Amino acid sequence: MTLSNSPETEILVTADCWQRESGAEAVIHRAIETAAAMVDAEVADAELAIMLTDDDGIRTLNKNWRGIDRPTNVLSFPALQPAGPQEDDDAPRMLGDIAIAYETTRSEADAEHKPFENHLSHLTVHGFLHLLGYDHTTDDEAEIMEGLERAILAQLGVPDPYQDQAD
């Protein structure tokens, strides 16, 4: 079931290692639907793509787009938005793309003693918020973004991922 404010979400599995997580796509769809329902943004007539890749794939993306030659857990690539209002006959607005690396996600979840599904939910929500323009480059931005993440994840039944990082 897709909620009325949810964007159309296409999931592309580009690495066989994701086959170990049979419920990953359902976890991602639920995280996007919950986040979309809780943010103050119109995303019902929008689309996004999520690529489930491996560390090699995300390392290449990280190197090519950010100049950082190492794998990471999640990358977001917001789409440029057209100027002017959207017309009724326009194609759906593209929010952008999210890439998530299996090995890094798995190793972080294991190291932090978190269920894989909880960490995947967090990374999905985090990436989705980046597509909507949220960021964490300053303390104020991080406080806003992390607060939204906490609220969305709580709705999903996922414990606060930042709890152990509190000062």
N, C-alpha and C positions, 0 to 999 in steps of 0.2 A: 504494500500500500504506500503510495506517495502522498505526502501531505500537500495541501494546496499551495503553500508558499515555497515548495522545494524546487530547486533547479533540476533539470534533466542531467543525470550524472552517468557518464559512460566510464566503465572501468576496463582498462586494458592490462592484461597480465602478460608481461614480456619476459618473465623469468620463471623457470620451472620450480624453483624453490618455494614459490607461493602455494604450490599444490599441497604442501604440508599443513596449510591453514585453510581447511575446507570452508570455514565460516567467514573468512576475511571480507568477502564482497558484501555480505549481509551487515557486518559490523560497520563497514564504510558507509553504506547507504543509510543506515540508521543514524550514524553520527552526522552526516550531511543534512538529513531531514530534520533532526533535532536542532542543529545549529541554525539552519535556515528559519525555523519557526521562532527562534529566540533572538535573532538579530534584527536591528531596525534597518533593513535593506529590502528592496523589492527584487527578489530573485526567482519569482515564480516562472517568468518567461525567459529564463536564462539557462545556459548549459555550461558544464565543466567536464573535463576529462581527468581521470586519475590513472596514472601508470604505476603498476606494481612491478618493480624492477629489482635488481640485485645490487650489491655494492659496486660491482664494476660499472653497471649502467649509470648509477647515480654519481659515481666518481667522474665519469666522462661529462655528464651534465654540469656538475659542480665546477669542473675545470674549464669547460667551454664558456659557461655563462657567468661564473663568479671569479674565475682565476684561482680557484682553490683546488689543488690536486690531491683530494682525499674524499673518501665516501662520507656521506652524512645521512641522517635519518629521513628527512623530508625536505623537498624543495617546492616552492610555489612560483608559478610564472603567470602573473596577472595579465590578462589581455588588454590591449589598448581599447578604450571605449570610443565609439563614434561621437562626434559632436551633435548636439541637437536632441530633441525628444525622439523616443522610439515610436514609429508608426505602427498601426495595427497589422499591416501586411509585411512588416520587416521580419527577417529571420530572427530566431531567438538570439538574445545577446550572449556572447561568449564571455564567461567570467575568467577563464584561463585554465591552466593545467597544474596538476599536483603530481609529483613523483615521490614514491615511498620505497625505500630500500629494505628488503627482507632481512638480510643478515644483521644490519645495524639495529633495526627495530627489535629483532629477536634478542640480540646480545644486550641491549639496553634494558629490555623488559626483564631478562634473566638477572642481570646485575642489580637491578632495583627491586627484585622479588615481586614483580607485578605480573598479573595475567597478561599474556600477549594481546588479548582483545582490548584490554583497558588502555595499553600503550598505543595500540593502533588507533583506537578511538581518539586519543589525545592528539596524535600526530595528524589525523584527518581533520579534526576541528581546527588545529593550529594552522594547517595549510589553507583551509577554507577561509579562515579569517584574514589571512594574508591576501587572498584573492579579492576580498572585499575592502582592502585598503588599510587594515589594521597592521601595526608594526610594533616592534619592541626595541627600537634603537635608542630611545631615551627612557629614563626611569618612569616618566609620566605615561608614555605610550605603553611600556611594559605593564604598568599597573592596570591600565584599562584593558589591554588585551588578555592578560592573565586572569583578570576578574571575570571577563566574559567566558574564557575557557573553563574556569572553575564552575560557573553557573551552568553552562551547557553540559559539562561532564557530570555534574551532580544530577541533572535531569536524566542522564543515561545510567545513573547508578555507579559511576566511576569515581573513586576517591580522588581528592585534591592531589594532582601530580606535583604541586609545588610545596606541599606541606613539609617535606623533609629539607627543603632549601631555605626555609624561613630563618631569619637571623635571630 
